[in-house]
Amino acid sequence: MPPLSAVPEDRELSPVTGWTREHWVAAADDLLLAVRPWATPGFARIDLPGEPARAGWVSDGLEGFARTFLTAAFRVAGSGGDDPHGHLENYRRGLVAGTRTPGADDAESWPVIRSIHEGGQPIVESASIALALDFTREWLWDRLSEDEQDQVENWLREALRHEPAPNNWYLFPLSVASFLTGVGRGDAETARAVERALELLEGWYRGDGWYSDGDGRMFDHYVGWAMHLYPVLYAHLRAEDDLAKRFGARLQEFLATFVLTFDGDGSPLHQGRSLTYRYAAVGSVAVGALTGATPWSPGVSRAVLSGALKHFTGRSTTPDGVQTRGWYGPHAATVQPYSGPASPYWSSKAFTALLAGPDHPLWTATEEPVPAAGPAATTPVPPAGWLVQSTPDGLVRVHNHGSDHHRPSHLAAVDPLYARLAYSTRTGPTSAGNVAENSVTVTDRGRTGVRNSFEPLGTGPGWAASRHRPEFTGGELPQAAVLSLVLAHDAWEVRVFRFDAVPAGTPVAVTGWALAARGPADLPSTVEGTAVVLGDGALTSRLAAVTGFDRADLVRAPAGTAYGDWALVPRLRGTLGAPGALGVVVAALSAAGPGPAPAVAVDGQTVTAVFADGRRGRVTLGSDVPRVEW
C-alpha cells in the first residue's frame, strides 16, 4: 500500500470526499510508521516528545503503545491478516517486553495498573490492548507461548481489581473481561466486571440513544466514542444477541441525531473534553456501519467518516507525521491535564471502519452528501438539552441547554467547553482567562456571575431553554437566576434572557460568536449603535440588541481559540431596569451570509420573531417551562 499522499482520489465512487478504503489503509499505515522511531528497543513503549501528562512519562509511553496498537489491530484484522509493514510483530514484541516485569525501572516495563486515586491511567490503556488482542487473536495472541499469555493476563487482570473513575472508565474493565472470557480465561472476576459495567451503563442511559458520561448531564463526544463503542463491540465480539439488539437499537437512535452535528466539510462539533482525539468522533459512526446499527445509508456513513479523517489530515500532525496535542496543531486550552504526547492516538477508534472489509457496502456504495450539506434545519436532542442548527453552507451550531459537565454535589470550575450557550463546527470557545463568547452575565459589586451548572427547561422544534444561578467568586446574589432561551431558524438565533430576582440597576451583558484569526487586521468589524458585525472572510458573526441592552462593543481575547491565535468577541451591555425584565438579542454565525434579520417584538413576557421567509415563532415565558409556538 502506498503512502496516503500517493493514493489517487476516486470522485466516481466517492463524489463527496474522493476517499476510498485505500485511503484509510494508507492513513493507518502512515500513522503507525510515523511513531516507530519513538519506540523503545523492545517496542513496549512509544515515548513521543513533549511535556508529560499528570500520570508521568512512563504511563505516556504505555499510552503510545496501546493506542497505536489499536490502529494496527483494526488495520490488520480488516485486511484478513495482511500486514506488509510487520505492524503486529512489533506489537507482539512490545506486549511481551512490557508485561515481563511490570513496574520495574527500565526502558520497557509497563506501569502496574492502580486505581483512579493512584494514577490509574493504565486502566484506560488496558482496554485498547484488550480490544486489539481480541480482534487480532489468530495472528498474535494464539502465537504467544502459554507463559507469555499468562504474563499478559496477569497485567490485564489488575484492571478488574482497582477502582476506575466514576464514568466511562468502567467500560475499560468490561473490554478486558470480555477478551479474557473470549480466550477461555473467564471466571467470577471477569463476570463481575461485565455485570458492573452493564449495570452502571443502564443508570447513565437518558433515552433516544443518549447516555450521560457518568452521573449528571455530561454530554459530549464521549457518548459516541466510549458509551456506545465499548458496549456494542462487546456484544459483537461475544455474540451476545440480546445485548446486541438493545445496544444496537440505542446506537441507531443516537446516530440519527449525532451525525447531524458534523459539518459539511467533515469537522466534528468543537465541544467537550478530549478534543485532541479529533476524528475519534466518528468511531460510533464506524461501529454503526460495521454492525448495521445505523439509520444512515452506507454512502452517508462513509461521507461522514472520510470527511472527518480527511478534514484533519495535514492539519493535526508535525512535519514527520506525529499527531499534536490540540485541534489544528498544538493548542493548550484544548488539552486536559490527563493528556500526554500520545493521547491524540485515541483517534484510532475511527479506524474501526477498517473492520468492514473491502467488499462491505460501507466501501462499495457510492458516497452521498452528509446531512449538514442539505437544507437549513433545526433538530432538538431532548436528552442532551441541545438544539442542532444547520444551514446549506454546511455550518452546524449546537445550542447547549443541557450539558454542563457537573456531577451532582460536585461543583467545579467553569469549563469553557461545556458552559457556553452554543458551540459550532467552525469556531471554538475562548480560554477561561479571556472574555467568554456565547455567554450571559450579571455583575454584582464588581464581580461577574457566570453560567456554570444549569437546569434544562426543555427543547423542541426550533427552541431550547435552561435556567442557571449565576456563580460569583467569593459570594452570591441570593435567589438570582437567569432563564436563557434560543429560538432558531435558518442562520438566525433569537436569544431571550429573563433576569429573575436580579436587582434593578444591575449591569448585564451578552456575548455572541467569537471569531479567531492571526491578529486584528484579519478581523474587519463594524459597531453601530447596538449592533456588531464581525467577519474574517470565511465566517461572519452578528449580534444586535432588541431590548435590554444599550451599548455594543468588541472585546479582545488574546489567547484566541483552537481556530486561531487571537480572537474578537462581540458584546452587548445594559443595565437591568427591574427584576424579571427581559433582555433579547438576535445573533448569527454564517459562512454564506445569513440573509435579512428577523423582526422581533417584545410584549411583556412574550417575544415574537418573524423570519425573512415568513415563519413566525412566539415565546411566552411563564414561571416554569416556556411555551413556544410556531
C-alpha positions as CSV (number, residue, x, y, z in Angstrom):
1,M,0.0,0.0,0.0
2,P,1.5,3.4,-1.0
3,P,1.6,6.3,1.4
4,L,-1.6,8.3,1.7
5,S,-0.3,11.2,-0.4
6,A,0.1,8.7,-3.4
7,V,-3.4,7.3,-3.3
8,P,-5.5,8.9,-6.0
9,E,-9.0,10.2,-5.3
10,D,-11.9,8.4,-6.8
11,R,-14.6,11.0,-7.5
12,E,-16.9,8.5,-9.2
13,L,-17.2,6.2,-6.2
14,S,-16.7,9.0,-3.6
15,P,-18.1,12.2,-5.1
16,V,-18.2,14.0,-1.7
17,T,-14.7,13.3,-0.4
18,G,-12.9,11.4,-3.1
19,W,-11.6,9.0,-0.5
20,T,-11.9,5.2,-0.5
21,R,-10.9,2.4,1.7
22,E,-7.4,2.5,0.3
23,H,-7.0,6.0,1.7
24,W,-8.0,4.7,5.1
25,V,-5.5,1.8,5.0
26,A,-2.8,4.2,3.8
27,A,-3.6,6.7,6.6
28,A,-3.4,3.9,9.2
29,D,0.0,2.8,7.8
30,D,1.3,6.4,7.7
31,L,0.3,6.9,11.3
32,L,1.9,3.7,12.5
33,L,5.1,4.2,10.6
34,A,5.5,7.8,11.9
35,V,5.6,6.7,15.5
36,R,8.1,3.8,15.1
37,P,11.2,5.9,15.5
38,W,10.0,6.8,19.0
39,A,9.5,3.2,20.2
40,T,11.8,1.7,22.8
41,P,14.2,-1.1,21.6
42,G,11.7,-3.8,22.7
43,F,8.8,-1.8,21.3
44,A,7.0,-1.9,24.7
45,R,6.6,1.9,25.0
46,I,6.3,4.6,22.4
47,D,7.8,7.7,24.0
48,L,6.7,10.6,21.9
49,P,8.3,14.0,22.5
50,G,6.6,16.6,24.7
51,E,5.7,17.5,28.2
52,P,4.3,14.6,30.1
53,A,0.7,14.3,31.4
54,R,0.0,14.2,35.1
55,A,0.3,10.4,35.1
56,G,4.0,10.7,34.1
57,W,6.1,9.8,31.1
58,V,6.2,6.0,31.7
59,S,2.4,5.9,31.6
60,D,2.6,8.2,28.5
61,G,4.8,5.6,26.8
62,L,2.3,2.8,27.5
63,E,-0.4,5.1,26.1
64,G,1.7,5.4,22.9
65,F,1.9,1.7,22.6
66,A,-1.8,0.9,23.4
67,R,-3.5,3.5,21.3
68,T,-1.4,2.8,18.2
69,F,-1.8,-0.9,18.8
70,L,-5.5,-0.5,18.4
71,T,-5.0,1.2,15.0
72,A,-2.7,-1.7,13.9
73,A,-5.3,-4.2,15.0
74,F,-8.1,-2.6,13.0
75,R,-5.8,-2.2,10.0
76,V,-4.6,-5.9,10.0
77,A,-7.8,-7.6,11.1
78,G,-9.7,-5.7,8.4
79,S,-7.3,-6.9,5.8
80,G,-7.6,-10.6,6.9
81,G,-4.2,-10.7,8.4
82,D,-2.3,-9.0,5.6
83,D,0.4,-7.0,7.3
84,P,3.0,-5.8,4.8
85,H,4.7,-3.4,7.2
86,G,5.0,-6.0,10.0
87,H,2.9,-4.0,12.5
88,L,1.8,-6.9,14.6
89,E,5.2,-8.4,15.1
90,N,6.4,-5.1,16.7
91,Y,3.4,-5.0,19.0
92,R,3.9,-8.7,19.8
93,R,7.4,-8.0,20.9
94,G,6.3,-5.0,22.9
95,L,3.5,-6.8,24.6
96,V,5.9,-9.5,25.9
97,A,8.5,-7.0,26.9
98,G,6.1,-4.6,28.7
99,T,4.4,-7.3,30.8
100,R,7.5,-9.2,31.8
101,T,8.3,-7.1,34.9
102,P,5.5,-4.5,35.4
103,G,6.6,-1.6,37.5
104,A,10.3,-2.2,37.0
105,D,12.6,0.8,36.4
106,D,13.8,0.0,32.9
107,A,13.1,1.1,29.4
108,E,10.4,-1.4,28.6
109,S,8.3,-2.3,31.6
110,W,4.7,-1.1,31.8
111,P,3.4,0.6,34.9
112,V,1.3,-1.5,37.2
113,I,-2.4,-0.8,37.0
114,R,-3.7,1.0,40.0
115,S,-7.0,2.8,41.0
116,I,-8.0,6.2,39.8
117,H,-6.8,7.6,43.1
118,E,-3.3,6.3,42.5
119,G,-2.7,7.4,38.9
120,G,-4.9,5.0,37.2
121,Q,-4.3,6.0,33.6
122,P,-3.1,2.4,32.7
123,I,-6.7,1.2,33.2
124,V,-7.7,3.2,30.1
125,E,-4.9,1.7,28.1
126,S,-5.7,-1.8,29.2
127,A,-9.0,-1.6,27.2
128,S,-7.2,-0.6,23.9
129,I,-4.8,-3.5,24.4
130,A,-7.6,-6.0,25.2
131,L,-9.6,-4.9,22.1
132,A,-6.5,-5.1,19.9
133,L,-5.8,-8.6,21.1
134,D,-9.4,-9.6,20.6
135,F,-9.5,-8.6,17.0
136,T,-6.1,-10.0,16.2
137,R,-6.3,-13.2,18.2
138,E,-5.3,-15.6,15.4
139,W,-2.3,-13.6,14.3
140,L,-0.9,-12.5,17.7
141,W,-2.4,-14.0,20.9
142,D,-2.6,-17.5,19.6
143,R,1.1,-17.4,18.7
144,L,2.3,-16.4,22.1
145,S,3.6,-19.1,24.4
146,E,1.5,-20.1,27.4
147,D,3.9,-18.3,29.7
148,E,3.7,-15.2,27.6
149,Q,-0.1,-15.4,27.6
150,D,0.0,-15.8,31.4
151,Q,2.1,-12.7,32.0
152,V,-0.2,-10.6,29.7
153,E,-3.2,-11.9,31.5
154,N,-1.6,-11.1,34.9
155,W,-1.1,-7.5,33.8
156,L,-4.6,-7.0,32.3
157,R,-6.4,-8.6,35.3
158,E,-5.3,-5.7,37.5
159,A,-7.8,-3.6,35.6
160,L,-10.6,-5.7,37.1
161,R,-9.4,-5.1,40.7
162,H,-9.0,-1.4,41.0
163,E,-11.5,1.5,41.1
164,P,-11.9,3.4,37.9
165,A,-13.2,7.0,37.5
166,P,-17.0,7.2,38.0
167,N,-17.8,7.4,34.3
168,N,-16.9,5.8,31.0
169,W,-13.8,4.3,32.8
170,Y,-16.0,1.3,34.0
171,L,-16.2,0.3,30.3
172,F,-12.4,-0.4,30.2
173,P,-12.6,-3.4,32.6
174,L,-15.5,-4.5,30.5
175,S,-13.3,-4.8,27.5
176,V,-10.6,-6.6,29.5
177,A,-13.0,-9.0,30.9
178,S,-14.6,-9.6,27.5
179,F,-11.2,-10.5,26.0
180,L,-10.2,-12.8,28.8
181,T,-13.5,-14.6,28.6
182,G,-13.2,-14.9,24.8
183,V,-9.8,-16.7,25.1
184,G,-11.1,-19.1,27.7
185,R,-9.8,-17.3,30.8
186,G,-13.1,-16.0,32.2
187,D,-14.1,-16.5,35.8
188,A,-16.2,-14.9,38.5
189,E,-13.9,-11.9,38.5
190,T,-14.4,-11.2,34.8
191,A,-18.1,-11.9,35.1
192,R,-18.4,-9.3,37.9
193,A,-16.6,-6.7,35.8
194,V,-19.0,-7.2,32.9
195,E,-22.1,-7.1,35.2
196,R,-20.9,-4.0,37.0
197,A,-20.3,-2.1,33.8
198,L,-23.6,-3.0,32.2
199,E,-25.5,-2.2,35.3
200,L,-23.9,1.3,35.5
201,L,-24.5,1.9,31.8
202,E,-28.2,1.4,32.4
203,G,-28.2,4.1,35.1
204,W,-26.5,6.5,32.7
205,Y,-28.9,6.0,29.9
206,R,-31.0,9.1,29.2
207,G,-33.1,8.0,26.3
208,D,-33.2,8.5,22.5
209,G,-29.9,6.7,22.3
210,W,-28.1,9.2,24.5
211,Y,-26.0,8.4,27.6
212,S,-24.6,10.8,30.2
213,D,-20.9,10.1,30.8
214,G,-21.5,9.3,34.5
215,D,-24.0,10.8,36.8
216,G,-25.3,14.3,36.0
217,R,-25.6,15.8,32.5
218,M,-22.3,15.3,30.7
219,F,-23.0,15.1,27.0
220,D,-20.1,15.3,24.5
221,H,-18.2,13.1,22.1
222,Y,-17.6,10.5,24.9
223,V,-21.2,9.4,24.3
224,G,-20.2,8.1,20.9
225,W,-16.5,7.1,21.3
226,A,-17.0,5.4,24.7
227,M,-20.6,4.9,25.9
228,H,-21.6,3.3,22.6
229,L,-18.4,2.0,21.2
230,Y,-17.3,-0.4,24.0
231,P,-20.7,-2.0,24.7
232,V,-21.6,-2.5,21.1
233,L,-18.2,-4.1,20.4
234,Y,-18.5,-6.2,23.5
235,A,-21.9,-7.6,22.3
236,H,-20.5,-8.0,18.7
237,L,-17.3,-9.9,19.9
238,R,-19.0,-12.1,22.4
239,A,-22.1,-12.8,20.2
240,E,-24.4,-11.6,22.9
241,D,-27.5,-11.4,20.7
242,D,-29.9,-9.8,23.3
243,L,-27.4,-7.1,24.2
244,A,-26.5,-6.6,20.5
245,K,-30.2,-5.8,19.9
246,R,-30.5,-3.5,22.8
247,F,-27.2,-1.6,22.3
248,G,-27.7,-1.6,18.5
249,A,-31.1,0.0,18.8
250,R,-29.7,2.7,21.0
251,L,-26.8,3.3,18.7
252,Q,-29.1,3.7,15.8
253,E,-31.2,6.2,17.7
254,F,-28.1,8.1,18.8
255,L,-26.6,8.3,15.3
256,A,-29.9,9.7,14.0
257,T,-29.1,13.0,15.8
258,F,-25.4,12.8,16.5
259,V,-24.5,12.6,12.8
260,L,-26.3,15.9,12.3
261,T,-23.6,17.6,14.4
262,F,-20.9,17.1,11.7
263,D,-20.1,19.9,9.4
264,G,-20.4,19.7,5.7
265,D,-16.6,19.9,5.5
266,G,-16.2,17.0,7.9
267,S,-15.4,18.8,11.0
268,P,-16.8,17.5,14.3
269,L,-18.5,19.8,16.8
270,H,-16.0,21.6,18.9
271,Q,-17.4,21.0,22.3
272,G,-16.5,18.8,25.3
273,R,-13.4,17.1,26.7
274,S,-10.5,15.4,24.9
275,L,-11.0,17.2,21.6
276,T,-7.4,16.3,20.8
277,Y,-8.8,12.8,19.9
278,R,-10.2,14.6,16.8
279,Y,-11.6,12.1,14.3
280,A,-12.2,9.6,17.0
281,A,-15.6,11.4,17.0
282,V,-16.6,9.1,14.1
283,G,-15.9,5.9,16.0
284,S,-19.5,5.4,16.7
285,V,-20.4,6.1,13.1
286,A,-18.0,3.3,12.1
287,V,-19.3,0.8,14.6
288,G,-22.9,1.6,13.4
289,A,-21.9,0.9,9.8
290,L,-20.0,-2.2,10.7
291,T,-22.8,-3.8,12.7
292,G,-25.8,-2.4,10.8
293,A,-26.9,-0.4,13.8
294,T,-27.4,2.9,11.9
295,P,-30.2,4.9,10.3
296,W,-27.8,6.1,7.6
297,S,-27.0,4.6,4.3
298,P,-23.5,3.3,3.7
299,G,-22.9,6.2,1.4
300,V,-23.8,8.8,4.0
301,S,-21.8,6.9,6.7
302,R,-18.7,6.9,4.5
303,A,-19.0,10.6,3.7
304,V,-19.1,11.4,7.4
305,L,-16.2,9.0,8.2
306,S,-13.9,10.1,5.4
307,G,-14.9,13.7,5.8
308,A,-13.7,13.8,9.3
309,L,-10.4,11.9,8.6
310,K,-9.7,14.0,5.6
311,H,-10.5,17.2,7.5
312,F,-7.7,16.7,9.9
313,T,-5.1,15.1,7.5
314,G,-2.2,17.5,7.3
315,R,-3.7,19.8,10.0
316,S,-3.0,17.8,13.1
317,T,0.5,16.4,12.8
318,T,4.1,17.6,12.9
319,P,6.1,17.5,9.6
320,D,7.2,14.0,10.4
321,G,3.6,12.8,10.8
322,V,3.3,12.6,14.7
323,Q,0.0,13.9,16.0
324,T,0.0,17.0,18.1
325,R,-2.0,17.9,21.2
326,G,-4.7,20.3,20.1
327,W,-7.1,20.7,17.2
328,Y,-5.4,22.3,14.2
329,G,-1.9,21.8,15.6
330,P,-0.9,22.4,19.2
331,H,-3.5,24.2,21.4
332,A,-3.0,24.1,25.1
333,A,-6.6,25.1,26.0
334,T,-8.0,22.1,24.1
335,V,-5.9,19.7,26.2
336,Q,-6.8,18.3,29.6
337,P,-4.2,17.5,32.3
338,Y,-4.5,13.8,31.7
339,S,-3.5,14.2,28.0
340,G,0.1,13.3,27.2
341,P,2.0,13.3,23.9
342,A,0.4,10.1,22.8
343,S,-3.2,10.9,23.9
344,P,-4.3,12.1,20.4
345,Y,-3.9,8.5,19.2
346,W,-7.3,7.6,20.7
347,S,-8.2,8.8,17.1
348,S,-7.5,5.1,16.5
349,K,-11.2,4.5,17.2
350,A,-12.1,5.9,13.8
351,F,-10.2,3.0,12.2
352,T,-12.9,0.6,13.5
353,A,-14.2,1.3,10.0
354,L,-11.5,-0.9,8.6
355,L,-13.1,-3.9,10.2
356,A,-15.6,-3.6,7.4
357,G,-13.7,-5.5,4.6
358,P,-13.2,-4.2,1.1
359,D,-16.5,-5.8,-0.1
360,H,-18.6,-4.3,2.7
361,P,-21.3,-1.8,1.5
362,L,-19.6,0.9,3.6
363,W,-16.8,0.9,0.9
364,T,-18.6,-0.2,-2.2
365,A,-21.7,2.1,-2.1
366,T,-21.5,5.5,-3.8
367,E,-20.9,8.3,-1.3
368,E,-23.8,10.6,-0.5
369,P,-23.9,14.1,0.9
370,V,-23.8,14.4,4.7
371,P,-26.9,15.9,6.4
372,A,-25.3,19.2,7.0
373,A,-25.0,19.8,3.3
374,G,-28.8,19.7,3.0
375,P,-31.5,22.4,3.6
376,A,-31.5,24.5,6.7
377,A,-32.8,22.5,9.7
378,T,-33.1,22.6,13.4
379,T,-33.3,19.4,15.4
380,P,-33.9,19.1,19.1
381,V,-32.0,16.5,21.1
382,P,-34.0,16.4,24.4
383,P,-31.8,14.1,26.5
384,A,-28.8,16.4,26.0
385,G,-30.8,19.6,26.1
386,W,-29.4,20.5,22.7
387,L,-30.8,22.1,19.6
388,V,-28.8,21.3,16.4
389,Q,-29.0,24.1,13.8
390,S,-27.5,23.7,10.3
391,T,-27.6,25.7,7.1
392,P,-26.8,24.8,3.4
393,D,-23.3,26.3,3.8
394,G,-22.5,23.2,5.9
395,L,-22.1,25.0,9.1
396,V,-23.5,23.4,12.2
397,R,-24.3,25.1,15.5
398,V,-25.4,23.3,18.7
399,H,-27.3,25.4,21.3
400,N,-26.4,24.0,24.7
401,H,-29.1,24.0,27.4
402,G,-28.3,20.6,28.9
403,S,-24.6,19.6,29.1
404,D,-22.7,21.2,31.9
405,H,-20.0,18.6,32.9
406,H,-21.1,18.6,36.6
407,R,-21.8,15.6,38.7
408,P,-24.4,16.2,41.4
409,S,-23.0,17.8,44.5
410,H,-19.6,18.2,42.8
411,L,-19.2,21.8,41.8
412,A,-16.2,22.6,39.7
413,A,-14.6,25.5,37.9
414,V,-16.2,26.9,34.8
415,D,-15.3,24.8,31.8
416,P,-15.4,26.8,28.5
417,L,-16.0,23.5,26.6
418,Y,-19.4,23.0,28.4
419,A,-20.6,26.3,29.9
420,R,-21.3,28.2,26.7
421,L,-24.8,28.8,25.3
422,A,-23.7,27.5,21.9
423,Y,-20.9,25.7,20.0
424,S,-20.2,25.2,16.3
425,T,-18.1,23.1,13.9
426,R,-16.1,26.2,12.8
427,T,-15.5,28.1,16.0
428,G,-14.1,27.3,19.4
429,P,-14.6,28.8,22.8
430,T,-12.3,31.4,24.2
431,S,-10.0,30.4,27.0
432,A,-11.0,30.6,30.7
433,G,-8.7,33.5,31.2
434,N,-10.4,35.7,28.4
435,V,-13.9,37.0,28.0
436,A,-16.4,34.2,27.3
437,E,-18.2,34.1,24.0
438,N,-21.8,33.0,23.7
439,S,-22.5,33.9,27.3
440,V,-24.8,35.9,29.5
441,T,-23.5,37.5,32.7
442,V,-24.7,39.7,35.6
443,T,-22.3,41.9,37.6
444,D,-22.7,42.4,41.3
445,R,-20.3,44.7,43.3
446,G,-17.7,44.3,40.6
447,R,-18.0,40.5,40.4
448,T,-19.2,38.8,37.3
449,G,-21.6,35.9,37.8
450,V,-21.1,33.1,35.4
451,R,-23.2,30.3,33.9
452,N,-21.7,27.1,35.2
453,S,-24.1,24.4,36.4
454,F,-27.6,24.9,34.9
455,E,-31.1,23.4,34.8
456,P,-32.5,22.3,31.4
457,L,-36.1,23.6,30.8
458,G,-36.7,21.7,27.6
459,T,-36.0,21.7,23.9
460,G,-38.3,21.3,20.9
461,P,-38.7,22.2,17.3
462,G,-36.6,25.4,16.8
463,W,-36.0,26.1,20.5
464,A,-34.1,25.2,23.7
465,A,-34.1,26.7,27.2
466,S,-32.3,26.5,30.5
467,R,-32.0,28.3,33.8
468,H,-28.9,29.0,35.9
469,R,-28.0,30.7,39.1
470,P,-25.0,33.0,38.4
471,E,-21.9,31.9,40.3
472,F,-19.7,34.6,41.8
473,T,-16.2,34.4,43.2
474,G,-16.4,35.0,46.9
475,G,-20.2,35.3,47.3
476,E,-23.6,35.0,45.7
477,L,-26.6,37.1,44.7
478,P,-29.4,35.4,46.7
479,Q,-32.3,33.9,44.7
480,A,-30.9,35.4,41.4
481,A,-31.5,33.2,38.3
482,V,-31.2,33.8,34.6
483,L,-33.6,32.0,32.2
484,S,-32.0,31.6,28.7
485,L,-33.9,30.6,25.6
486,V,-33.0,30.4,21.9
487,L,-35.4,30.5,19.0
488,A,-33.5,29.4,15.9
489,H,-34.4,29.4,12.2
490,D,-32.2,29.4,9.1
491,A,-28.9,31.0,10.2
492,W,-30.5,33.3,12.8
493,E,-30.9,32.9,16.5
494,V,-33.2,35.0,18.7
495,R,-31.8,34.7,22.2
496,V,-34.1,35.6,25.1
497,F,-33.0,36.2,28.7
498,R,-35.0,36.8,31.8
499,F,-33.2,38.1,34.9
500,D,-35.2,36.8,37.9
501,A,-34.6,38.2,41.4
502,V,-31.7,40.3,40.0
503,P,-31.9,43.9,41.5
504,A,-32.7,46.8,39.3
505,G,-29.6,48.7,38.2
506,T,-27.5,45.5,37.9
507,P,-25.1,45.5,34.9
508,V,-25.9,42.7,32.4
509,A,-24.1,41.6,29.3
510,V,-24.5,39.1,26.4
511,T,-21.7,38.0,24.0
512,G,-22.0,36.4,20.6
513,W,-19.9,34.1,18.4
514,A,-16.2,34.8,18.7
515,L,-14.0,34.7,15.6
516,A,-10.4,33.8,15.7
517,A,-7.5,34.9,13.4
518,R,-3.8,35.7,13.4
519,G,-4.5,39.2,14.6
520,P,-6.7,42.3,14.5
521,A,-6.0,43.1,10.8
522,D,-7.6,39.8,9.8
523,L,-10.9,40.6,11.6
524,P,-12.7,43.6,10.0
525,S,-15.7,44.7,12.0
526,T,-18.3,47.4,12.4
527,V,-20.0,48.6,15.6
528,E,-23.1,50.7,15.0
529,G,-25.4,51.6,17.9
530,T,-26.4,48.3,19.5
531,A,-25.2,46.1,16.6
532,V,-21.9,44.4,15.9
533,V,-20.8,42.7,12.6
534,L,-17.5,40.8,12.7
535,G,-16.0,38.9,9.7
536,D,-12.9,37.0,8.8
537,G,-13.6,36.4,5.1
538,A,-14.9,32.9,5.7
539,L,-17.3,33.5,8.6
540,T,-19.5,36.4,9.7
541,S,-20.7,36.8,13.3
542,R,-23.6,39.2,14.0
543,L,-25.0,40.4,17.3
544,A,-27.7,43.0,17.7
545,A,-29.9,44.2,20.6
546,V,-33.7,44.1,20.6
547,T,-34.3,45.2,24.2
548,G,-32.4,45.3,27.5
549,F,-29.0,46.3,26.1
550,D,-27.9,49.8,25.1
551,R,-24.2,49.5,24.3
552,A,-22.3,47.4,21.8
553,D,-18.5,46.8,21.6
554,L,-15.9,44.2,20.7
555,V,-13.8,42.5,23.3
556,R,-10.3,41.1,22.6
557,A,-9.4,37.6,23.5
558,P,-5.6,37.5,23.1
559,A,-5.4,33.8,24.0
560,G,-7.5,33.1,20.9
561,T,-9.3,29.8,20.3
562,A,-8.4,26.4,18.7
563,Y,-9.1,28.1,15.4
564,G,-6.6,31.0,15.7
565,D,-4.1,32.6,17.9
566,W,-6.2,35.7,18.6
567,A,-9.9,36.4,18.7
568,L,-12.6,39.1,19.0
569,V,-15.9,38.7,20.8
570,P,-19.0,40.8,20.0
571,R,-20.7,42.1,23.2
572,L,-23.9,43.9,24.2
573,R,-24.2,45.6,27.6
574,G,-27.0,47.2,29.6
575,T,-28.4,47.9,33.0
576,L,-31.4,45.9,34.3
577,G,-34.5,48.1,34.6
578,A,-36.4,45.8,37.0
579,P,-36.2,42.3,38.4
580,G,-37.7,39.8,35.9
581,A,-37.0,42.1,33.0
582,L,-36.1,40.6,29.6
583,G,-33.0,41.0,27.5
584,V,-33.5,40.0,23.9
585,V,-30.9,39.9,21.1
586,V,-30.5,38.4,17.6
587,A,-27.3,36.6,16.6
588,A,-26.0,34.8,13.6
589,L,-22.9,32.8,12.6
590,S,-22.7,32.3,8.9
591,A,-20.4,31.3,6.1
592,A,-22.7,32.2,3.2
593,G,-24.5,35.2,4.6
594,P,-27.4,34.9,7.0
595,G,-29.9,36.9,4.9
596,P,-32.2,39.5,6.5
597,A,-32.5,39.5,10.2
598,P,-35.8,38.5,11.8
599,A,-38.2,41.2,13.0
600,V,-38.6,40.8,16.8
601,A,-41.3,42.3,19.0
602,V,-41.4,42.1,22.8
603,D,-44.7,42.4,24.7
604,G,-44.3,41.8,28.4
605,Q,-43.2,38.2,28.8
606,T,-44.0,37.3,25.1
607,V,-41.4,37.5,22.4
608,T,-42.5,37.2,18.7
609,A,-40.0,36.7,15.9
610,V,-40.9,36.9,12.2
611,F,-38.2,35.5,9.9
612,A,-37.4,36.5,6.4
613,D,-39.3,33.6,4.8
614,G,-42.4,34.5,6.8
615,R,-42.0,31.8,9.5
616,R,-43.2,33.1,12.9
617,G,-42.2,32.0,16.3
618,R,-43.7,33.1,19.6
619,V,-42.2,32.5,23.1
620,T,-44.2,33.1,26.3
621,L,-42.2,32.9,29.5
622,G,-44.2,31.6,32.4
623,S,-42.9,30.7,35.9
624,D,-41.7,27.3,34.8
625,V,-41.4,25.8,31.3
626,P,-41.5,28.3,28.4
627,R,-44.3,28.0,25.9
628,V,-43.1,28.1,22.3
629,E,-45.4,28.3,19.3
630,W,-44.6,28.3,15.6
